[in-house]
Amino acid sequence: MTVGITAGIPFEVACGGNAECCTCHVFIPESVRNQPDYDQPEEKERDALDFAQGATENSRLACQTKVCSSMEGSVIEFLGQD
């Protein structure tokens, strides 16, 4: 999330980055999700995503997602939460 904010993406960050609100909902490409340097979501994040509109297996909360080298050149789609 910090990388996105630095890049000018308007994350609302309603919960302060605590994996509770889904305002930083993003899609991570499957090609990244299957790489060994990609950290999979923990239970707290998965529980929060149960309430995110349009959540899929590619959904993550940007506040919980660590940037990894496999993301280089990938498009991370920002969805936010209405």
DRENMIDREN-547981 format. One line per 2 residues: number of its first residue (from 1); for each residue x, y, z of C-alpha. Coordinates in Angstrom, 2 decimals. Layout:
DRENMIDREN-547981
NUM = X Y Z; ...
This chain:
DRENMIDREN-547981
1 = 0.00 0.00 0.00; 2.81 2.39 0.83
3 = 4.22 1.92 -2.68; 0.83 2.78 -4.15
5 = 0.38 5.87 -2.01; 3.87 7.03 -3.01
7 = 2.86 6.51 -6.66; -0.23 8.69 -6.18
9 = -2.93 6.02 -5.89; -5.70 7.46 -3.70
11 = -6.08 4.69 -1.11; -8.64 5.65 1.52
13 = -7.01 3.48 4.23; -10.09 3.70 6.46
15 = -8.78 1.10 8.94; -5.23 2.44 9.07
17 = -3.78 -0.60 7.28; -5.12 -3.20 9.73
19 = -6.86 -5.51 7.22; -10.33 -4.53 8.41
21 = -12.04 -2.36 5.79; -11.18 -3.45 2.21
23 = -10.73 0.16 0.99; -7.37 -0.92 -0.46
25 = -8.75 -3.94 -2.38; -6.48 -4.91 -5.29
27 = -6.21 -7.77 -7.78; -2.88 -9.57 -8.02
29 = -2.30 -11.44 -11.31; -2.23 -15.22 -11.06
31 = 1.23 -15.19 -12.65; 2.49 -13.39 -9.52
33 = 0.42 -15.39 -7.02; 2.07 -18.63 -8.10
35 = 5.66 -17.44 -7.59; 7.75 -18.65 -4.64
37 = 8.66 -15.11 -3.49; 4.98 -14.08 -3.20
39 = 3.56 -14.10 0.35; 0.07 -15.62 0.47
41 = -2.63 -13.82 2.48; -3.06 -14.68 6.14
43 = -6.38 -15.63 7.74; -7.24 -12.12 8.98
45 = -6.92 -10.75 5.45; -8.90 -13.62 3.92
47 = -11.66 -13.01 6.47; -11.82 -9.32 5.57
49 = -11.96 -10.11 1.85; -15.12 -12.15 2.48
51 = -16.85 -8.74 2.71; -15.18 -7.10 -0.30
53 = -17.38 -6.50 -3.32; -16.19 -8.48 -6.33
55 = -13.53 -10.41 -4.42; -11.91 -13.33 -6.25
57 = -8.94 -15.63 -5.67; -6.80 -12.78 -7.07
59 = -8.03 -10.33 -4.43; -5.70 -8.93 -1.79
61 = -5.64 -6.00 0.56; -2.82 -3.71 -0.49
63 = -2.11 -2.92 3.16; -1.21 -6.57 3.72
65 = 0.55 -7.31 0.42; 4.33 -7.24 0.35
67 = 6.01 -6.18 -2.86; 8.08 -9.00 -4.34
69 = 10.37 -9.26 -7.37; 7.75 -11.35 -9.21
71 = 5.53 -8.25 -9.37; 7.99 -6.43 -11.61
73 = 6.25 -5.55 -14.87; 2.85 -6.76 -13.62
75 = -0.33 -4.73 -13.45; -1.89 -4.61 -9.98
77 = -5.49 -3.46 -10.39; -6.84 -1.16 -7.65
79 = -10.52 -1.69 -6.85; -11.01 0.01 -3.51
81 = -14.31 -0.48 -1.76; -17.53 1.47 -2.28
